[in-house]
Structure formats: structure tokens, C-alpha cells
Amino acid sequence: MEDKIDIKSLTLSELTQFLEDMGQKKFRAKQLYSWMHEHLIEDFDQATNLPKSLIEELKEKCRLTALVVRQEQISKIDDTRKYLFELYDRNMIESVLMRYHHGNSVCISSQVGCRMGCKFCASTLDGCVRNLTASEMLDQIYRIQKMTGERVDNVVIMGSGEPMDNYDNVIRFIKLLNSEEGLNISQRNITVSTCGLVEKIKELADEKLQITLAISLHAPNDKLRASMMPIANKYSIDEIMEAVRYYIDVTTRRVSFEYSLVDGVNDSDDCVKQLAKLLTGLNCHINLIPVNPVRERQFVRPDMKKVYSFKNKLEKYGLNVTIRREMGSDIDGACGQLRKKYMDE
């Protein structure tokens, strides 16, 4: 299986070259690209205007990524849908569809598992198995669009995995997603979340994409951050902030900071002061997330009164703060929970 070409990860120009090398006419590439990225076919046989001989050759040489839905959970609260997908090698990943008044948002995974080890996350409990290809990231969106019959408007790469740890595939995925010949989702509607891989943040800045960068900060000082996120032992907050300033300078895009509130851990007045000192004057937005309880972890969320109090105190410093609306809390909402449960069973 592995020596086959992952055809859905090819750009249109790469696909054109590939088919020309097979002795095909140039226009065939556009036809095939459209079948894969607009009609969202799961099988080469569905490409009805391609010659039978070409279809047979494609089957022999290529793998057409098509994820299989193993589970779908639908929230009774807000119709959020969580999907467990099986990959061609039997690995499992999960994605979430969230419906907002401004359109449908899909949160996708970028790796099978994760090796970052953040203490409040279920994705990382069994480590990282492998990176996802661009086509496996795309197909999470394609399957969801196909199943719901609704267009996806926004994509957040915040599911299982650290996107910057799978950098090349993530960049390729963004370019395919943004392609006019595909779903043509605007870069401004794509968010990439990272726990702070400094060199990669700078590299991402140099790509000059118009996406939103989200930094998983979760603590305002290195000592506290290291107790929650092992990556803090490698990169200090100062190094991350320097990379973020570089990113803002190069792209002129506003950066988001994700802050998971854990009761009695990072929700004190002291944390407010330190966070305000860190972020005041920066073109940024803070997203407060009452932590999702994970069975294997000890973290507890603060009550909403505390969450609002934390938000109000930050706003007094002139910072732009929102509390992330909780979606799908009744359906294994936190990253990695559904996959973990499935694997344990």
C-alpha cells in the first residue's frame, strides 16, 4: 500500500505533471482534480468522464484517500457532531463539526495521537503514532461535507496532534484547501494552533499566509507552564513571544492565545497580572477555555463565575478576551477523548 502515490495530496500542477508522465493529455488532470476536490469522490470509478484504461492505471499506481466513519456522536445540546474516522492503515483520528450562525466550522486532527504531552489533553496519552498526510487532513472535511450536505466555511487545525510537528503536510493541506480548483476556503478562515514550536512559528511567518495563528499558552510564566506542558522545558515564554512578534510584523495578522482555565492552577489574580503584562500592547486576542475534564487527568474546571471574573479582570487592562463557547460537552468533546475511548474498548 505504501509505495502507491498519495494522489489527493498532489497540487494541480503536480497532478498535471504526473498524468502527462503517464502519457495523458493535460486536461485530464483538471478533470481528475475536480472529481477529487469538488465532487469529493471516494473511488476512481466514480470519475465517470475518465477513460476506463486511465482509471485502471490510477487504481494500480495510486491511493485515493477516503476515510471511513467508524462513529458519529451528535450533541443533544447544540447539534455539534464528533466523528471517529479510520485511516487506510487502521489508525483512528477524530474531527468535530460545530455549527455557528456565521457558518460551519470543522476542527481537524493533524496527527494520529500527539507527542507534546500536555497534561490537560487526551490526544497525547498514547504518544504520537504518525503524521497525517495532506489528503488525510482534507478528507476529514470532505467526508463531513459529504455526510451533512452542507458547506464547511471555517477550518481549525486544533484536533489531535501538534500541527507544527507535521509542518510540511500542514502547509500543503492549507494550499490545497485554499485552491480555487478545490473547496476554495479562504486562508482567513483557517486557524492553526501550536503549543509553541518557536522555529516553526517563524518559518510559518515567512510563508506569508493570511491564516490565523493560535498559541496554546495556558500559563503566564515558565514554571507554571512547565507543570502543564512539557514543551515549556524546551521553549521559554520569552522565546515564544519573540516568535509571535516576528509573526505579527511579517504577516500583520492578529494572533490568538488559547488559555485553558484550570481551577486553582492558573486562574489566580497573580496569573491575570502576569498575563496582562505579557500581552498588553500586542495585536492579539485571548480565548479562555474552561478546561474539559479528561478521565485520566486530575484537572478540574473553575465555575463560570470565576471564569467571567478572570475575563473581566483581563479586560480592565484593555485586552481583547472571549470565553470559548462550549460545544458538544455531552459527546466526548475534548481533543482525543473519543479515539482514546474507542482504543480502550
Phi, psi and omega per residue, in radians:
M1 nan -0.680 -2.975
E2 -1.201 -0.456 -3.103
D3 -1.436 0.009 3.116
K4 -1.385 2.629 3.130
I5 -1.275 2.274 3.066
D6 -1.439 1.473 -2.909
I7 -1.166 -0.517 -3.095
K8 -1.327 -0.207 3.083
S9 -1.547 -0.077 -3.121
L10 -1.417 2.470 3.020
T11 -1.273 2.956 -3.117
L12 -1.075 -0.699 -3.131
S13 -1.200 -0.634 3.084
E14 -1.171 -0.689 3.137
L15 -1.150 -0.703 3.114
T16 -1.039 -0.826 3.128
Q17 -1.065 -0.770 -3.116
F18 -1.050 -0.793 -3.120
L19 -1.267 -0.619 3.084
E20 -1.109 -0.672 3.086
D21 -1.105 -0.429 3.100
M22 -1.520 0.050 3.117
G23 1.488 0.309 -3.126
Q24 -1.644 2.758 3.067
K25 -1.281 2.641 -3.071
K26 -0.973 -0.709 -3.048
F27 -1.122 -0.359 3.132
R28 -1.101 -0.572 -3.117
A29 -1.114 -0.759 3.126
K30 -1.092 -0.714 3.125
Q31 -1.081 -0.863 -3.100
L32 -1.138 -0.721 3.137
Y33 -1.031 -0.756 3.139
S34 -1.117 -0.723 3.102
W35 -1.041 -0.745 -3.065
M36 -1.308 -0.744 -2.951
H37 -1.841 -0.196 3.066
E38 -1.978 -0.787 3.141
H39 -1.532 -0.198 3.025
L40 0.974 0.800 -3.138
I41 -1.161 2.696 3.138
E42 -1.927 -0.058 -3.002
D43 -2.667 2.390 -3.116
F44 -1.016 -0.526 -3.129
D45 -1.064 -0.366 -3.124
Q46 -1.350 -0.181 3.119
A47 -1.451 1.403 -2.894
T48 -1.203 -0.320 3.139
N49 -1.710 0.202 3.078
L50 -1.684 2.504 3.125
P51 -1.053 2.517 -3.125
K52 -0.978 -0.682 -3.107
S53 -1.110 -0.677 3.130
L54 -1.172 -0.754 3.141
I55 -1.030 -0.748 3.134
E56 -1.105 -0.714 -3.141
E57 -1.166 -0.668 3.112
L58 -1.117 -0.722 3.136
K59 -1.076 -0.635 -3.092
E60 -1.273 -0.699 -2.996
K61 -1.701 -0.363 -2.941
C62 -2.157 2.725 2.966
R63 -1.898 2.194 3.085
L64 -1.760 1.842 -3.091
T65 -1.065 2.170 3.034
A66 -2.540 1.888 -3.086
L67 -1.268 2.614 3.140
V68 -1.886 2.248 3.123
V69 -1.328 2.086 3.112
R70 -1.703 -0.464 -3.138
Q71 -2.723 2.532 3.020
E72 -2.337 2.183 3.080
Q73 -1.971 2.311 -3.136
I74 -2.038 2.181 -3.129
S75 -1.216 2.353 3.072
K76 -1.390 -0.252 -3.083
I77 -1.454 -0.860 -2.991
D78 -2.433 0.252 3.102
D79 1.142 0.254 3.002
T80 -1.084 2.460 -3.134
R81 -2.101 2.321 3.110
K82 -2.013 2.289 -3.074
Y83 -2.045 2.431 2.981
L84 -1.892 2.051 -3.094
F85 -1.891 2.501 3.047
E86 -1.787 2.340 3.120
L87 -1.561 2.999 -3.073
Y88 -1.062 -0.430 -3.107
D89 -1.734 0.323 3.100
R90 1.348 -0.012 3.046
N91 -1.219 2.746 -3.120
M92 -2.046 2.485 3.015
I93 -2.388 2.917 3.117
E94 -2.297 2.694 3.127
S95 -2.458 2.746 -3.134
V96 -2.265 2.349 3.023
L97 -1.826 2.150 3.104
M98 -2.054 2.272 -3.135
R99 -1.740 2.103 3.082
Y100 -2.048 2.880 3.114
H101 -1.128 -0.409 -3.131
H102 -1.599 0.150 3.091
G103 2.247 3.085 -3.121
N104 -1.539 2.331 3.140
S105 -2.036 2.357 3.074
V106 -2.072 2.285 3.082
C107 -1.770 2.079 -3.062
I108 -1.952 2.805 3.053
S109 -1.604 2.623 3.122
S110 -2.015 -0.193 3.098
Q111 -2.509 2.812 2.954
V112 -1.512 1.873 -3.035
G113 1.359 -2.830 -3.110
C114 -2.867 2.560 -3.124
R115 -1.894 0.211 -3.067
M116 -1.390 -0.419 3.005
G117 1.278 0.337 3.137
C118 -1.019 2.353 -2.962
K119 -1.232 -0.280 -3.062
F120 -1.836 0.224 -2.987
C121 -2.138 2.356 -3.133
A122 -1.421 -0.336 -3.071
S123 -1.061 -0.501 -2.904
T124 -1.688 -0.027 -3.005
L125 -1.068 -0.554 -3.141
D126 -1.922 0.322 3.127
G127 1.295 -2.997 -3.132
C128 -1.759 2.208 3.137
V129 -1.499 -0.880 3.090
R130 -2.922 2.909 3.040
N131 -1.342 2.657 2.992
L132 -1.556 2.580 3.044
T133 -1.383 2.921 3.097
A134 -1.013 -0.721 -3.100
S135 -1.157 -0.568 3.127
E136 -1.260 -0.514 3.044
M137 -1.272 -0.799 3.118
L138 -1.023 -0.761 -2.984
D139 -1.210 -0.343 3.026
Q140 -1.081 -0.718 3.139
I141 -1.263 -0.765 -3.110
Y142 -1.055 -0.783 -3.129
R143 -1.108 -0.746 -3.106
I144 -1.129 -0.710 3.110
Q145 -1.102 -0.734 -3.116
K146 -1.142 -0.735 -3.085
M147 -1.241 -0.662 -3.064
T148 -1.585 -0.366 -3.063
G149 1.230 0.279 -3.127
E150 -2.069 2.567 3.124
R151 -1.287 2.481 3.012
V152 -1.619 2.248 -3.089
D153 -1.793 -0.577 -3.075
N154 -2.238 2.492 3.117
V155 -2.240 2.252 3.043
V156 -2.070 2.247 3.127
I157 -1.656 1.426 -3.032
M158 -2.406 0.154 3.126
G159 -1.380 -2.598 -3.120
S160 -1.117 2.442 3.079
G161 1.825 2.831 3.058
E162 -1.881 1.866 -3.056
P163 -0.935 -0.638 -3.103
M164 -1.279 -0.206 3.083
D165 -1.520 -0.097 3.105
N166 -2.299 0.842 -2.879
Y167 -0.991 -0.937 -3.033
D168 -1.079 -0.736 3.132
N169 -1.169 -0.630 3.135
V170 -1.165 -0.738 3.121
I171 -1.115 -0.755 3.110
R172 -1.072 -0.760 3.115
F173 -1.023 -0.792 -3.117
I174 -1.074 -0.738 -3.109
K175 -1.185 -0.641 3.092
L176 -1.196 -0.711 -3.120
L177 -1.151 -0.588 -3.092
N178 -1.482 -0.203 -3.063
S179 -1.076 2.394 3.139
E180 -1.140 -0.433 3.141
E181 -1.470 -0.077 3.136
G182 -1.981 -2.353 -3.136
L183 -1.285 -0.321 3.074
N184 0.948 0.811 3.068
I185 -1.435 2.218 -3.081
S186 -1.041 2.450 3.104
Q187 -1.015 -0.545 -3.135
R188 -1.154 -0.271 3.126
N189 -1.763 0.285 3.134
I190 -2.062 2.258 3.117
T191 -2.067 2.304 3.083
V192 -1.995 2.205 -3.093
S193 -1.856 2.415 3.110
T194 -2.442 2.599 3.079
C195 -1.488 0.091 2.971
G196 1.947 0.862 3.047
L197 -1.454 1.732 -2.911
V198 -0.951 -0.882 -3.089
E199 -1.081 -0.649 -3.100
K200 -1.243 -0.569 3.087
I201 -1.095 -0.726 3.133
K202 -1.180 -0.710 3.115
E203 -1.090 -0.714 3.122
L204 -1.107 -0.696 3.105
A205 -1.009 -0.755 -3.089
D206 -1.199 -0.285 3.056
E207 -1.248 -0.327 3.140
K208 0.936 0.726 3.071
L209 -1.415 2.795 -3.138
Q210 -1.775 0.547 -3.133
I211 -1.460 3.011 3.038
T212 -1.727 2.283 3.068
L213 -1.704 2.271 3.084
A214 -2.050 2.226 3.130
I215 -1.794 2.151 3.049
S216 -1.389 1.735 -3.041
L217 -1.644 -1.065 3.002
H218 1.145 -0.107 3.064
A219 -2.789 2.591 -3.069
P220 -1.633 -0.057 3.100
N221 -2.450 2.788 -3.017
D222 -1.118 -0.668 -3.075
K223 -1.131 -0.849 -3.141
L224 -1.151 -0.703 -3.117
R225 -1.105 -0.698 -3.130
A226 -1.142 -0.477 3.125
S227 -1.301 -0.308 -3.125
M228 -1.871 -0.551 -3.007
M229 -2.376 1.925 -3.128
P230 -0.968 -0.489 -3.120
I231 -1.042 -0.408 -3.139
A232 -1.151 -0.300 3.069
N233 -1.345 -0.307 3.141
K234 -1.702 -0.749 -3.113
Y235 -2.129 2.228 3.102
S236 -1.379 2.830 3.089
I237 -1.063 -0.650 3.110
D238 -1.033 -0.730 3.127
E239 -1.152 -0.715 3.122
I240 -1.107 -0.786 -3.114
M241 -1.111 -0.612 3.107
E242 -1.144 -0.722 3.112
A243 -1.161 -0.666 3.128
V244 -1.132 -0.747 3.121
R245 -1.090 -0.678 3.088
Y246 -1.087 -0.773 -3.134
Y247 -1.041 -0.798 -3.121
I248 -1.145 -0.721 3.132
D249 -1.063 -0.795 -3.046
V250 -1.305 -0.708 -3.014
T251 -1.741 -0.306 -3.005
T252 1.005 0.357 3.124
R253 -1.643 2.537 3.072
R254 -1.286 2.462 -3.131
V255 -1.829 2.513 3.085
S256 -1.748 2.478 3.013
F257 -2.014 2.132 3.119
E258 -1.569 2.335 -3.106
Y259 -2.387 1.775 3.113
S260 -1.378 2.056 -3.114
L261 -1.466 2.159 3.127
V262 -2.045 2.217 -3.060
D263 -1.004 2.173 3.079
G264 1.300 0.063 -3.113
V265 -1.927 -0.983 -3.053
N266 -2.298 0.496 -3.076
D267 -2.073 0.394 -3.109
S268 -1.447 2.930 3.073
D269 -1.083 -0.599 3.110
D270 -1.085 -0.721 3.117
C271 -1.105 -0.693 3.097
V272 -1.016 -0.865 -3.092
K273 -1.064 -0.795 -3.109
Q274 -1.148 -0.698 -3.136
L275 -1.152 -0.730 3.129
A276 -1.110 -0.727 3.139
K277 -1.092 -0.666 -3.103
L278 -1.199 -0.699 -2.932
L279 -1.896 -0.194 -3.135
T280 -1.062 2.360 3.107
G281 1.533 -0.052 -3.127
L282 -1.700 2.529 3.099
N283 -1.314 1.450 -3.018
C284 -2.577 3.041 -3.100
H285 -2.484 2.405 -3.131
I286 -1.869 2.261 -3.141
N287 -1.930 1.867 3.139
L288 -1.485 2.300 -3.095
I289 -2.201 1.867 3.024
P290 -1.037 2.157 -2.945
V291 -1.023 2.439 3.079
N292 -1.393 2.144 3.129
P293 -1.107 2.350 3.096
V294 -2.081 2.258 -3.060
R295 -0.823 -0.765 -3.030
E296 -1.428 -0.018 -3.074
R297 -2.073 2.791 -3.055
Q298 -1.669 -0.018 -3.009
F299 -1.241 2.456 3.137
V300 -2.128 2.478 3.124
R301 -1.417 2.553 3.057
P302 -1.251 2.785 3.071
D303 -1.255 2.801 -3.000
M304 -1.081 -0.477 3.108
K305 -1.061 -0.761 3.124
K306 -1.143 -0.706 -3.136
V307 -1.072 -0.838 -3.141
Y308 -1.141 -0.617 3.117
S309 -1.128 -0.745 3.120
F310 -1.064 -0.763 3.129
K311 -1.078 -0.837 -3.102
N312 -1.090 -0.677 3.139
K313 -1.138 -0.705 3.110
L314 -1.134 -0.693 -3.119
E315 -1.128 -0.490 3.104
K316 -1.109 -0.379 3.093
Y317 -1.531 0.081 3.118
G318 1.461 0.268 -3.126
L319 -1.526 2.639 3.137
N320 -1.582 1.959 -3.009
V321 -2.280 2.383 2.978
T322 -2.259 2.745 3.017
I323 -1.789 2.171 -3.103
R324 -1.106 2.211 3.103
R325 -1.138 2.233 -3.100
E326 -1.343 2.235 -3.121
M327 -2.096 2.356 2.994
G328 1.125 0.637 -3.099
S329 -1.167 -0.314 -3.137
D330 -1.599 0.107 -3.078
I331 -2.313 0.952 -3.136
D332 0.917 0.915 -3.003
G333 -1.087 -0.575 -3.017
A334 -1.258 2.632 -3.141
C335 -0.909 2.257 3.008
G336 1.481 -0.155 -3.050
Q337 -1.171 -0.752 -3.075
L338 -1.165 -0.772 3.135
R339 -1.092 -0.771 -3.131
K340 -1.039 -0.800 -3.116
K341 -1.082 -0.769 -3.116
Y342 -1.089 -0.789 -3.106
M343 -1.168 -0.693 3.138
D344 -1.115 -0.639 -3.141
E345 -1.235 nan nan
